[in-house]
Amino acid sequence: MAGEAQEHPNWAGLVPGGVQPWKTLSSRVLVDGFRVVLEDRVQTSSGAEVVYQYRPRGPRAMFVLPVTAEGEAVLIRQYRYPLQATIWEVVAGGVEPGENLLAAAARELAEEVGGTAAEWVPLPGFYPQPSISGVVFYPLLALGVTLGTAAPEDGEVIERAVLPLAEVYRMLEAGEIQDGPSSLTLWHARRPLQERGLL
């Protein structure tokens, strides 16, 4: 992958903690397959017993803000079936089991917008829905991106848009980018873009 990046310092901390204040009494699989959902009976630190339904730790995803050598951002408009709507997003996708995080980011960049990056800047990772999911998201800023032919998956309906960075941040501030992880990726990318004189 061109332009190898280091991991962001906070990525190493996105792991289970030490002492767990809740005790798992029983666990069963509600949904098996691609998106596993568990139902656990747990005892809280106060002694109360509660039932918790959640996605366990394990799944990871990459979020990429591509910026061309000309200093323009590459966003996508993607149809999302659960919303019955098409929304603005940054490039994103799941990390395959055993796949390197940066290799996954490069793969998604190529698939969704036909892009390759000259430089990668890791941004702080985050938990998108910690009350119901153990999924971890890892965002990156991709710089010096050149665009070619995209190769989206069969189930993806994606439109690529190349926009001035100032317009993308206007959209963010106006609430026009309604995908939470995309908004947070853009928020974290603002400082490195400003430091490079791109914004």
Salt bridges, closest charged atoms under 4 A:
GLU39 OE1 - ARG28 NE 2.93
GLU49 OE1 - ARG41 NH1 2.72
GLU89 OE2 - ARG80 NE 2.73
GLU99 OE2 - ARG107 NE 2.87
GLU108 OE2 - ARG107 NH1 2.89
GLU111 OE2 - ARG107 NH1 3.59
GLU119 OE2 - ARG196 NH2 3.06
GLU167 OE2 - ARG170 NH2 2.93
GLU173 OE2 - ARG190 NH2 3.15
GLU176 OE1 - ARG170 NH2 2.99
